Amino acid sequence: MSNLQNILKERLGIHLLDYEIPEHSNSIKYSLGGMTITSFGILVISGILLAQFFNPTPEKANSSVHFLMDQVYLGWFLRGMHFWAGEILTITLILHMIRVFYTASYKKPREVNWLLGVGLLGLMITLMFTGTVLKWDQEGYEALDHFLWVAEKFGVLGAPLTEKFSPGIPLLSRIYMAHISLLPIVTIALLGLHIFYIKYHKLSSKPDGDTGRTIPFTQHMAYLRRVGSGIFALTCLLALTILPPLGNAPIMGLEVTKPPWQFVWIYALENIWVPSLIVAPFIIGLSLISVPFIDQSPETDPKKRPIAMVVLWTSVILFVVLTLWGKFTTMTHTM
């Protein structure tokens, strides 16, 4: 057996994974990125299977999802895996971004990797949005209606994102193609670069500067397998016990639903000022991109970065407050 292992190591280059990394990597806090990748993997595999039963036309999209849930063997479980993997990914991704900011892991020489992370965050949000639209119930229709309002405000620049760009081709079909091809391909490419730069710059040290003991990366991989197995088990448990939401085909021109919790915060802002749909994402995106260029001090200890901590926890509290507010308020305007 040992001879076989040695042959595989030599032929596959597995021995290259035996480099040393900080021991603190084997903790939940520093494994949130790996947990996010696990959830993304579940999304990709379940999505490929779901695509075999989905009809991406406005006339049949919703009924094809109902058919999957009611008629396809374990179709309800498959869709549940896809839905709950997305929910878990959202949480682990947000926590990962918070951890990176908290430990100042965006600072020199990791600025590029922070920007890649921001790009991945934007792609994941777009994947969640398009996935919401594709089930084509009332919630999905209203989400698309709001998006089209934003796209039209950008005139020529927003035209490719509307039905005017390709008359005769349902916009829902184009969204479906983006959801299953363009967005995943770009995500995987950026994810590969993200992982490469983690390897290149090495995992970040503790904020107090104590590098501590080191362990082989293969030991960290074993830890990630255990954590990933836990994520998979949790996804299965949720899929078995809680069905993902699904309504009937939409009634055009009606606005009665609220978006998924990931987007409720902007629903609350929209209720105050409709242009928030455009302004808020722009400000947030620009702020995230600017972080490594504004904060260039070498200090990484959170206790010695009071302004950064105020910004971080104020943002978290604001997100929670707006989410709760949006959850318990009703729309007071029309588009």
C-alpha positions, 0 to 999 in steps of 0.5 A: 500500500505504501508503494502505491501511495509513493507512486501516486505522490510521485506521478500526481505531484501530491508531495507538493502539498506538503508545504508548511502553513500556520497551525491556526489554519485548522480552525473554523475561523480560518476555514470559512473559505473552504466551507464556502468552496464546499457549498459552491461544489454542492451547488454546481453538482446539484445544478447540473442535475437540476438543469436536466429537468428545467424548461427556461421559457416563461410559459413552462419554467415554473411548471417544470420546477413543480414537476421536478418537486412533485413527479421526479424521484427525489427531485424535491431533495435535489432542489433542497440541496441546491437551495440550502447549499446557496443559503449556507454559502451566503452565510459562510461567505459573509463570515469569511469576508468579515474575518478577512477584514477583521484580521486585516488580511487584505493588506500588503501583499494580499490586495489583489486577493481581496479584490478577487474576493470582492469579485467573487462576492459580486458573482455569488450575489448575481448567481443567487439573484438569477437563481431566484428569478429562474423559478419564475414564481411571483417572487422571481418575477418581481425580482426581475421587474426591479432589475429591469427598472435598474437596467433601463436607467442605464440606457444604452449600457443597460440595454444588453440586460433587457429584452430589447437586446434580442427581440424574440428570445425570452429574457428568462432563457438568457438569464438561464444561460448566464446562470448555468454557463457564463457566471459559473465559468467566471466564478471558477476562474476567479476562484482558481486565481484566489486559491493560487494567490493564497498559496503564493502569499501563504495563509495570513498570520494571526493579527497579533503577529504570532506565527506560532507552530506550523503544520503540513498543508495536507493536514489542513486538507484533512481538516477541510475534508472533515469540515466539508463533510459537516457542511454536506451533512447539514445541507442534506439534513436541511434538504430532508426537513425544510422544503425551499419556497416555491410559488405558482406562476406569476401574475404580471404587474402585481407586487406583493412579495419580498425578496429573499433575506439576502436582498431584504436590506435593499428592499428596506432602502428602496422603501425609503428612496427608490434610487437606492436600488442603483446607489446602494450597490454602487457605494458598497462595491466601491467601498469594498474595492477601496479598502486595501487602498485606503487602509495601507498601514501595516497594523493588523491587530484589531485592537489597534485599528479602532476606525476599521473596527467601527466601520466593520461593526457599524456595517454589520449592525446596519445590515442586520437592522435593514434586513429586519426592517425590510422583513417586517415592513410593507412596500409603500411605493410603486416602481 
